[in-house]
Amino acid sequence: MKYIQKAGLGVFIAALFAFISVLFLGNYEVTDAGLAQLSPQIKESHREMFLEELAQLKGRKFDSKFSFLGAVSSVIQLTNERVKQQYGLSEETIEGFIAAAVKGDDRSQRVSQQSYDQAVALVGDNMRETVLAYTNWLVGQSAGSEAELRQKVSDALTGAINGYAGNFSVSEYDAQDYLFSMAKIMAGGIYWENQFLFFLLIIVAGTVGALVWIFPAFFDGLPGIKHNGIYHQSATSRGLVGILAGIFLVGFYILLYFKHAYIAEWISLADPVSGFLRNGAAADRWFMYGFLYTISILVMGIRMFAKYRHSNYHKIRTASVIFFQTAFAFLIPQVLHNLNLPEQDLKNMWPLDYSFFFDYRLNTFTSTQTGIWMMVWGIILLAIGVPVLTYFFGKRWYCSWVCGCGGLAETLGDPYRQLSSKKLVSWQIERYLIHGVLVFVVAMTGMVLYTYFTGQSTILGFNSYSVRGMYGFAIGSIFAGVIGTGFYPLMGNRVWCRFGCPLAAYLGIVQRFKSRFRITTNGGQCISCGNCSTYCEMGIDVRAYAQRGQNIVRSSCVGCGVCAAVCPRGVLALENGDNDNSSRMSEVLY
Amino acid sequence: MHIVIIGNGIAGISVARHVRKRCQHEITVISGETDFFWSRTALMYIYMGHMKFEHTQPYEPWFWKKNRIALVKKVVTAISPENKALTFSDGSTMHYDKLVLATGSASNRFGWPGQDLEGVTGMVSKQDLDAIEHYSQGLQHAVIVGGGLIGIELAEMFHSRHIPVTFLVREKSFWNMVMPPEESEMINQEIYAQDGIDLRLGTGLKEILPDANGRVRAVITDQGEEIACQFVGLTAGVSPNISLAESAGIETGRGFLVNEYLETNVKDIYAAGDCAELRQPLPGRRGIEAVWYTGKLMGPVLAQTLSGNPTPYKQAIWFNSAKFMDMEYQVYGDVGNTVRQGEKHLFWKHEKQRKSIRLVYSAEDGRILGFNLMGIRYRQNVCQKWIESGTHIETVLQNLGAANFDPEFFAQYESQVVELYNRQNPGRNLQLKRKRGWKNMLAIINA
């Protein structure tokens, strides 16, 4: 058994090694055939210019992805400079504009309506609208000296020129997509010539290896808590292996969110599955992410069945997160995609799904009957589902039974649950952070909806598009992904859920003030051993309550049930009792 | 008023915390063992890698400063009641107004030849843990002497590191001086099921043999067998640490003798926890109950007395719990190791799994006396309420589900217990009326 187990681990590590290696095996060449294939993916507004610039690279061979993508990035820059020249204003017009604008009638350093109108008249028809939009605020502006006023006008005009060119230039977002396409189209080498073989070697063999590694745990001693050696192992006690795992995960998320061209091989590994599920379409990065996410939950979910084979609560709960991930988060959206319907994860909800109320989502929803139903369902879930279900069962009904983030935390993250900090100061930070994010998401969504209904993008001096962009970057990508999951091996498996998730904050407020859920403490049986606190993934100092004979009512508790399972004296149990808060929290007995 | 507490275990710390809750007296806690209070019940989990030492400390370091509980890491060597002063091993002294002895206990050593050799330890203190960790390096075979709760923990510790163990237990069946035969047999089976633990029932220690360097080389059992080993764990019970009694003139039995106010014969000196021996325990109870809960229960009571509200300590309805490998155990009330005169036992055992329920009740009037549970969790408040109020066994049975404290989705066996009773008592046809759940518990508690 031991040898089979080790062989499984060996296969898994080999697959992981291959997974990382394939990123470095490609060579690249820009060919006519490649350009022809690329062409339809380039936006029309700059297609011609970009392809012309790209032609410089024709015939050059790159034996590393970095030099190739570096060269393409330079081409994109060149394209954008050309765009700016082509769609800018001549020096003459610029000078004329400034001179006209600052020449107010009364010679005071002020832009009058009249002088402004004269200046705008100098701009050609194609750009006038943009220039007006960017500079009309200049009317009535004054400055201490003429030079200052000229500078003001000049800056505004530069903004207009850049803004106009922006309609034609290659945005950062486009650039990443083009780089990704080229990293696939123009690539050659062992990986790209044997893609399906690598799918078998990495994805299939890696999964099988992991399962073989896990499987003997079903027969490991008698059923019961299996925590031997957790703090002796480097991987689970912030040792070198743990730190490397953290670096790997952080790197994965950074590349996934911001530089996905560099992981084109990884994304393409999901092609066979995507082809099967999405009528032959190649995998994009989100499909690949969803696919890896789902098999992680599946494989590590099977590990949970082995580890907790004595505990029905954990077996049923694990089956639930596997089901919701596989069906709701992964498969149903593919079916919806094939039916040309919005790819909605029907168990996800705002504010975790922070873009739910963004204009493009609302437009998609409202364009079909089914879409409207999906939107209404999302709102019902949020406005009725959360309070009602949380009242009866606590926030666990979502956080540790349904949610995808929770599903990953409870399966892939289970080996790291003990690494969450139980210090009082962590709890203080947690409350500020998580409720701060909740306020942020409410404000951001309010602004987005205001813009959606009124068309005004500026509210109290903030631009709703940049606020939502900021949220998406700082919270959606960095906090939820890079830190939230990347830091599993360093700060425990619920970093996002504990410190950042605004939905968890909302569920938590209901749980704390209006719910029947509590963790009951069984009289005076607590021996203060600390297993409950140590293995609380949310960093709740469970023992602090249990040793005083007090029930535990905490907004952050996700009801994973591990405190009750690891308690060696039968002191703790998750219960749905009455909602009277004084009885829920009970008095301090010891 | 300066209250000085010797010992930072559960008894000493409970006293300190509760005095602070009640009044502003100056409090000093002295320990020679560790800087901070830690839960020695978790000692095994540190060794097994479930936790690190700091996880076993229930309070963060700032807690003591915030609550103005001064911690002193020194060893007290003498008490001078006339001057109300302590002397430390470094020669320094400290004045006290009231002194609390909470010195705990140490492993029994029954004068076995070789009991002080290198490689022999007990398993009570942080120092013991460090020693066990130290001796575990390169350890080929360990011998454990004494089959109590600590012995089986030590066996589980070595088992977790795949170190083969011979486990010498004097009794014919594990812990049968406490457990009824059926439960005791369940523990035997639980131990037999572990590879690498060689349980030798009915076997005692005769002698520990040294090698040329004065380290353990082997033991000889009372059956005359020599077993090679490099470590011997002595876990044949514990005795109170009472070495300070002599200098202070404190009367002792096995522990510091105390009255119902936990006061010794010397004025202003009290004792609590493992080291305190009640002069007048309740009938059927012992003067020393060396379990965690004693310290935890005595602490708040003694704190009342120390803060000016003299309060007698009354032994509460007995409860205890433990875990034998993967099998949990809870007891409430009076459960002996045999069916004693005037009582009846209803014993249910799961056909396949390691679970059992035993109800002890009076043969005379049917009053419930105790609950003994293996692999099933029961609620303390419900069991206690039934025992206190002398509830009839049949009422208990019909409501038994309300006592169940197992996690959600765990099977409930109370109806089988009721059926068993009906089978054993022809003519009776009880039905289980209550299942597990908060509401059912409240109905019993508020009845």
Contacts between the chains, C-beta under 8 A, distances in Angstrom:
chain1	res1	chain2	res2	distance
A	221	B	194	7.1
A	221	B	326	7.6
A	222	B	190	7.5
A	222	B	193	5.9
A	222	B	194	7.9
A	222	B	325	6.9
A	222	B	326	4.8
A	222	B	354	7.9
A	223	B	326	6.7
A	224	B	325	7.3
A	224	B	326	3.0
A	225	B	326	7.3
A	227	B	45	8.0
A	227	B	48	7.4
A	227	B	49	7.4
A	227	B	50	4.3
A	228	B	48	5.3
A	228	B	49	6.0
A	228	B	50	7.2
A	228	B	160	4.2
A	228	B	161	7.9
A	229	B	48	7.3
A	229	B	49	4.2
A	229	B	160	7.1
A	229	B	161	7.9
A	230	B	49	5.4
A	230	B	50	6.2
A	231	B	49	4.4
A	231	B	50	7.0
A	231	B	51	6.5
A	231	B	52	5.4
A	232	B	49	4.1
A	233	B	49	7.5
A	310	B	326	7.4
A	311	B	407	6.6
A	311	B	410	7.8
A	312	B	407	7.5
A	312	B	408	7.8
A	312	B	409	3.8
A	312	B	410	5.7
A	312	B	411	7.8
A	313	B	407	4.8
A	313	B	408	5.2
A	313	B	409	5.0
A	313	B	410	7.4
A	316	B	409	5.7
A	418	B	51	7.9
A	423	B	60	6.4
A	424	B	60	6.4
A	424	B	62	7.9
A	520	B	405	7.8
A	520	B	438	7.2
A	522	B	377	7.1
A	522	B	379	5.9
A	522	B	380	5.4
A	522	B	381	7.9
A	522	B	405	5.6
A	523	B	319	7.4
A	523	B	379	7.2
A	523	B	380	3.0
A	523	B	381	5.5
A	523	B	384	7.2
A	524	B	293	6.2
A	524	B	296	6.6
A	524	B	297	7.1
A	524	B	319	7.2
A	524	B	380	6.6
A	525	B	293	7.9
A	525	B	319	6.8
A	525	B	321	5.4
A	525	B	330	7.2
A	525	B	380	5.9
A	527	B	39	6.4
A	527	B	41	4.1
A	527	B	42	7.6
A	527	B	292	4.9
A	527	B	321	7.9
A	528	B	10	7.1
A	528	B	39	4.2
A	528	B	41	7.1
A	528	B	42	7.7
A	528	B	56	8.0
A	528	B	58	4.7
A	528	B	292	7.9
A	529	B	39	5.2
A	529	B	41	5.2
A	529	B	42	3.8
A	529	B	45	6.4
A	529	B	51	7.9
A	529	B	56	6.8
A	530	B	39	6.2
A	530	B	42	5.6
A	530	B	45	7.7
A	530	B	51	5.8
A	530	B	55	4.6
A	530	B	56	5.1
A	530	B	57	7.8
A	530	B	58	6.9
A	531	B	42	7.4
A	531	B	45	6.5
A	531	B	50	6.5
A	531	B	51	6.8
A	533	B	55	7.1
A	534	B	50	7.2
A	534	B	51	5.0
A	534	B	55	4.7
A	543	B	58	5.9
A	544	B	58	7.1
A	547	B	58	6.2
A	561	B	407	6.4
A	561	B	408	7.8
A	564	B	407	5.3
A	565	B	407	7.1
A	566	B	50	8.0
A	568	B	321	8.0
A	568	B	322	7.9
A	568	B	323	4.2
A	568	B	328	6.9
A	569	B	321	4.2
A	569	B	322	7.6
A	569	B	323	7.1
A	569	B	328	7.2
A	569	B	330	7.4
A	570	B	321	6.3
A	570	B	328	5.5
A	570	B	330	5.7
A	570	B	377	3.4
A	570	B	378	7.7
A	570	B	405	6.2
A	573	B	377	7.4
A	573	B	405	5.4
A	573	B	406	7.4
A	573	B	407	5.9
A	573	B	408	7.8
A	574	B	407	6.8
A	574	B	408	6.3
A	575	B	408	7.8
A	575	B	437	7.5
A	575	B	438	4.9
A	576	B	438	7.0
A	577	B	437	7.9
A	577	B	438	3.0
A	577	B	439	6.9
A	577	B	442	7.6
A	578	B	438	6.9
A	578	B	439	7.3
A	578	B	442	7.6
A	590	B	14	7.4
A	590	B	296	6.0
A	590	B	297	8.0
A	590	B	300	6.7
